[in-house]
Structures are given as C-alpha cells and as structure tokens.
Amino acid sequence: MSPKSASIIQLGYWDMRGYGEPIRLLLRHLAIEFDDHRYHFGTKGNYNWNEWLRVKHTIGLDFPNLPYLIDGDLKINQSQAILKYLARKYSLMPTDLKQIARAEMLECLLIDIRQRFFGSVHRKPTLTMDQIDLMKQDYMGYLSQLECSMGDNHWLVGNQLSYVDFLAYEYLDWYRQCIQSDCFQYFPKLFYFVTRFEQLPTLKSYLDSDEYRKAHLLSPYASLGYRFKK
C-alpha cells in the first residue's frame, strides 16, 4: 500500500451500485477523497468472483466480505456499519434521541425494501409479469408509507440531510429504473425528495458522470438491474 493510499479512505465493493452505492454517495456528498476500489465480475458470458476471491483473505478484515471500508487503522465490513460510522464521523447522524429512533426505524424499513427487491430478482434468471406485478404491489405499499411519513419535511428524518436519505434515494431508484419509471407520479413528496437529492450540488456532477454506474444496479446474476457495458 503506498503512503498516499494509506492516508485516504478505501472503499471496496463490486463494480455495481448495490449495497455500496449509498456509501459512495455519502462520501461524494462530503467531498471526501477516497479510493473507490471496484471488483469486477469477469467478462460477459464468463462472470465470476475471482478478482475478489484472490484478495479476500489478504486485506486483514475480521469478517472478509464486501463492502469493506479502511480508514487509517480501522477496517470494517457490513454496509450499514460503514454508512453509520461515516455518518457519525461527519455529522450526518441525527443527535436528538427521537430523531435517532426515527432514523433507525426508517433504516430498517429501507433495508426491508432492499432485501425484498434483491431477493425477487435473484431467485430466477427472468421474472414473469405476475412476479413483476407482485413487486409493484409491494413497492407501492412502501411508497405510500414513506409519502405519508414525510409530512412537511424536506428529508426523511426532518429538514436536515441524514444518512437515511442516501439509503432511500438508492433503493427508490432501483424500483424506478427497473420496474416502474413513473412510480412517483402519485407521490409528490417522494418525487420532490428524489429531485432535491439529485440536484444537490455535491452530487449532481457525479450522478451525471460515467463514474456513476446508472445501469449497474445489481450484479449480472440478477434478472434485472444490470446492463453489460459494451
């Protein structure tokens, strides 16, 4: 590891958005220099995990897995542990006890949404229309709950941006990109939430850049959410 690389945060994850993108978005928003190490899936027709497996047990992680974060002598795994560590370090964690409780409640809901989506698109190589309709029913229920819970707030927990908003944007966009592009037409508060997030000056250039893997939401093993880059 070079002296330069040792001095900046290192984030390791697959070359897709998945569980790692909320962390990337948060770091981009904070304008923190970091090594965005993306492990590849091989080539089209020969997808594999070899690039990661070759180094998995050489990094010094207690629980080798992706994503991982290295910040000085700290090495941690698990997407939520990483996101909340950064949120605490850089003041994107609510400080009021009630707001913390609300943030963690929303976090759990958003993880439920993520897991339902992730599980649905990894069960079979293709989805039937009936299965997609079930996903729509699930998501519309979640969207309705989130819409009602926002009240007059600009962000999910209140009027201050928090780590939960980075989760929400990512997992709502999965649905918009893969299932229903007009999903926010009945949810004006969520529409403005997503629009407000995308227009943050700290994020807009990244979201418009080639670095942002808009079409690579999930792995090539998923039935939705991955388009091979020619």
C-alpha positions in Angstrom: 0.0 0.0 0.0 1.5 3.3 -1.0 1.8 6.2 1.5 -0.8 8.2 -0.4 -3.3 5.3 -0.5 -2.8 4.7 3.2 -3.8 8.3 4.0 -7.2 8.2 2.4 -10.3 6.2 3.0 -10.6 3.0 1.0 -13.9 1.5 0.0 -14.0 -1.9 -1.6 -17.1 -3.2 -3.4 -18.3 -4.8 -6.6 -18.4 -2.7 -9.8 -22.1 -2.1 -9.3 -24.3 0.1 -7.2 -25.9 -2.5 -4.9 -25.2 -2.2 -1.2 -22.2 0.0 -1.7 -23.7 3.0 -3.6 -25.3 4.8 -0.6 -21.7 4.8 0.9 -20.3 6.2 -2.3 -23.0 8.9 -2.5 -22.4 9.9 1.1 -18.6 10.2 0.5 -19.2 12.1 -2.7 -21.6 14.5 -0.9 -18.9 15.1 1.8 -16.3 15.7 -0.9 -14.0 13.2 0.9 -11.2 11.8 -1.2 -11.4 8.0 -1.2 -10.1 5.0 -3.1 -13.2 3.6 -4.8 -11.9 0.1 -5.4 -14.4 -1.8 -7.6 -14.1 -5.6 -8.0 -15.2 -6.8 -11.4 -17.4 -9.8 -12.4 -15.2 -11.1 -15.2 -16.4 -10.7 -18.7 -19.8 -11.2 -20.4 -20.5 -14.9 -20.7 -17.9 -15.7 -18.1 -19.0 -13.9 -15.0 -17.1 -14.9 -11.8 -16.0 -13.6 -8.4 -12.3 -14.4 -8.9 -10.9 -10.8 -8.7 -12.4 -10.5 -5.1 -11.7 -14.1 -4.0 -8.0 -13.7 -4.8 -7.6 -11.0 -2.2 -10.4 -11.7 0.2 -8.3 -13.1 3.0 -5.3 -10.8 2.4 -6.7 -7.4 3.5 -6.8 -8.0 7.2 -10.6 -7.9 7.7 -12.1 -9.7 10.7 -15.1 -10.7 8.6 -13.9 -10.7 5.0 -16.8 -9.5 2.8 -17.9 -6.7 0.5 -18.3 -3.8 1.0 -15.4 -3.0 3.3 -14.0 0.3 4.5 -10.5 1.1 5.6 -10.0 4.4 7.4 -6.5 4.6 8.9 -6.2 1.6 11.2 -9.9 0.9 11.2 -11.1 -1.9 9.0 -14.8 -2.7 8.9 -17.4 -4.6 7.0 -21.2 -4.5 6.6 -22.8 -1.8 4.6 -24.9 -0.3 7.4 -22.0 -0.3 9.9 -19.9 1.6 7.3 -22.6 4.1 6.4 -23.3 4.8 10.1 -19.7 5.1 11.0 -19.2 7.8 8.3 -22.5 9.5 9.3 -21.3 9.8 12.9 -17.8 10.9 11.9 -19.0 13.6 9.5 -22.2 14.8 11.3 -24.9 13.1 9.1 -26.3 11.2 12.1 -29.2 12.8 14.0 -28.3 13.9 17.5 -31.8 14.2 19.1 -32.9 10.9 20.7 -36.3 10.9 18.9 -34.8 11.7 15.6 -32.2 8.9 16.1 -35.1 6.5 16.8 -36.9 7.7 13.7 -33.8 7.4 11.5 -33.2 3.8 12.7 -36.8 2.9 12.1 -36.6 4.2 8.6 -33.3 2.5 8.1 -34.9 -0.9 9.0 -37.8 -0.2 6.6 -35.4 0.6 3.8 -33.4 -2.5 4.4 -36.6 -4.5 4.2 -37.3 -2.8 0.8 -33.8 -3.6 -0.4 -34.0 -7.2 0.6 -37.4 -7.8 -0.9 -36.1 -6.4 -4.2 -32.8 -8.2 -4.0 -34.4 -11.5 -3.3 -37.0 -11.2 -6.0 -34.5 -10.5 -8.8 -32.0 -13.2 -7.7 -34.4 -16.2 -7.4 -34.8 -16.8 -11.2 -33.0 -15.7 -14.4 -36.1 -14.0 -15.6 -39.2 -12.6 -14.0 -42.8 -13.2 -15.1 -45.3 -10.4 -15.4 -47.1 -11.8 -12.4 -43.9 -11.6 -10.4 -43.3 -8.0 -11.5 -46.9 -7.1 -10.6 -46.3 -8.5 -7.1 -43.1 -6.4 -6.8 -45.2 -3.4 -7.9 -47.8 -4.1 -5.2 -45.0 -4.4 -2.6 -43.3 -1.2 -3.6 -46.5 0.9 -3.9 -47.3 0.0 -0.3 -43.8 1.1 0.8 -44.0 4.3 -1.2 -47.4 5.1 0.3 -46.0 4.7 3.8 -42.9 6.8 3.1 -45.0 9.5 1.4 -47.3 9.8 4.5 -44.3 9.7 6.9 -42.6 12.7 5.3 -45.1 15.2 6.5 -43.7 18.7 5.6 -40.1 17.6 5.9 -37.5 18.2 3.2 -35.8 14.9 4.1 -36.9 11.7 5.7 -35.9 12.5 9.3 -36.6 16.2 9.2 -35.2 19.2 7.4 -31.5 18.2 7.8 -30.0 15.6 5.4 -29.0 12.4 7.2 -27.5 9.0 6.3 -31.0 7.6 5.8 -31.6 9.8 2.8 -28.7 8.2 1.0 -30.3 4.8 1.5 -33.7 5.9 0.5 -32.6 7.5 -2.7 -30.7 4.4 -3.8 -33.4 1.9 -3.1 -36.2 4.0 -4.5 -34.1 4.5 -7.7 -33.8 0.7 -8.1 -37.5 0.4 -8.4 -37.8 3.5 -10.7 -35.0 2.2 -13.0 -36.1 -1.5 -13.2 -39.8 -1.7 -12.7 -41.8 1.5 -13.0 -40.2 4.7 -14.3 -43.3 6.8 -13.4 -43.6 5.4 -9.9 -43.5 8.8 -8.2 -46.5 10.3 -10.1 -48.8 9.6 -7.2 -46.3 10.5 -4.5 -45.4 14.2 -4.9 -43.4 14.4 -1.7 -41.2 11.5 -2.7 -40.9 13.0 -6.2 -39.5 16.2 -4.7 -37.3 14.2 -2.3 -35.7 12.4 -5.2 -35.4 15.6 -7.3 -34.0 17.5 -4.4 -31.4 14.8 -3.7 -30.3 14.6 -7.4 -29.9 18.4 -7.5 -27.6 18.6 -4.5 -24.5 20.5 -5.9 -22.3 18.0 -4.2 -23.8 15.1 -6.1 -25.1 16.3 -9.4 -21.8 16.1 -11.3 -21.2 12.6 -10.0 -24.7 11.4 -10.9 -24.2 12.8 -14.4 -20.8 11.3 -14.9 -19.5 8.0 -16.3 -18.3 7.0 -12.9 -21.9 6.6 -11.8 -23.0 3.1 -12.8 -26.6 4.0 -13.5 -27.3 0.8 -15.4 -25.3 -1.4 -13.0 -27.7 -1.5 -10.0 -27.1 -5.1 -9.2 -24.9 -8.0 -10.3 -25.0 -9.7 -13.7 -26.5 -12.7 -11.9 -29.8 -10.8 -11.3 -32.7 -10.9 -13.6 -33.0 -7.1 -13.5 -30.7 -4.3 -12.8 -27.5 -5.0 -14.8 -26.7 -4.0 -18.3 -23.4 -5.1 -19.7 -21.2 -2.2 -20.8 -20.2 -2.7 -24.4 
